[in-house]
Amino acid sequence: MASIRLTRPTLEVIKVLLASTPDNPAWGLKICEEADLGSGTVYPILERLVDAGWVTRYAEKEDHPGRPKRIYYELTALGQQAALEARQRKPRFFGLHPAVDGGTS
């Protein structure tokens, strides 16, 4: 698996991609807004993720008057596996509580 530094901005982008669905895909501006990051941060991250094989991109099929076609981004199987590993390594970032061994509730 290609090595990607899991910085906070990269994890924010991955979180948006994890939340996207085929009916509600992620595109550049949406990722910027939902990750609360600027385009100068998001697009280089997306390029690194595409180059590493974690993300694939494709163009919107239909035309929309008044705006260019969107480029959609989605996690590949490799990217989904990497996201799962990131969730295990940094569970609090993803809003998860790490499992505690040997404790009582």
N, C-alpha and C positions, 0 to 999 in steps of 0.2 A: 504494500500500500504506500502511495506517495506520502511524504511527510509534509504536513501542513501545520504551521504554528496555530494553535487554538487560542488566539488572543480574544479579548472580549468582543471586539468588532466582528471577528470571524464567527464566533459563537452566536452573536446576534443575527447575523445573516443566516446561519444554519438553522436557528430557531424559526425564522420566517419560512424558510424552505420546508422545514418539517411540518409546519402548519398548513402549507398549501395543498390543494387537492386538484384533480383534473378539472373539476367544475369551478374552482377558484384558484387558478394558477398564479404564481409569483412572477412579476416583471420588475424591471429596474426601479422605477419610481415607487412602486408599492413596497419593494424591499427597503428602499431608503427611508420611507415614511414609517413603516412598521418597526424597523430596527433603530430608528431615530439616529440615522447616520447620513452624512453627506454623500453625494454621488462620487466624489473624489476618493472616498474610502470604500464604498460598496463595489463599484465596478472593478477596481483592481483585485478585490477579494474574489469576486465572481470569476474573473479571468484565471486566477490561481486555482480555484476549485474546478473549473472546466479543464485546465491543463493537467490537473492531477487525476482527472477521471471521476471526480466526486459529483460533478454536476454536468447536466447536458442542457443545451439551449436550443430553442426553435422559434421560428417567426410565427406570428399570428397569421391565420389563414385568410380571414376576411378583411376588406378595407373598411376604414372608418373615416368619413370626411372630416377634415380639420386636424387630423393628427397622423403621424406615421404609424406603421405597424409596430406593435409591441414585440419585444423579444422576451419569451418566457423562459424561466429557469426551473429545473427540477432535479432533485437528488437522484443519482443513479443507484444501483444496488450497492456499489462500492461506497458511495456517499452515505447511503442509509446505514451501512455497517459502521462507517466512521462516526456518524452522528450518534449511534447507539453506544459506541465506545466512549465518545466524549461525554455522554450523559452519565455513564458509569464513573468516569474520572472526575467529573465536575457536577455532581447531582444538584447541589444548591443553586447553581447558575440556572438550571432548567426548572427550578421550583420544586425539586424533589428532595426528600429527606433521606440521607444516607442510612443504610441499615446499620444498626448497632448490635454487635455480637455480645452476648453475655449480660445484657442489661435487663432490667425489669421495667415494666410499664406502670 
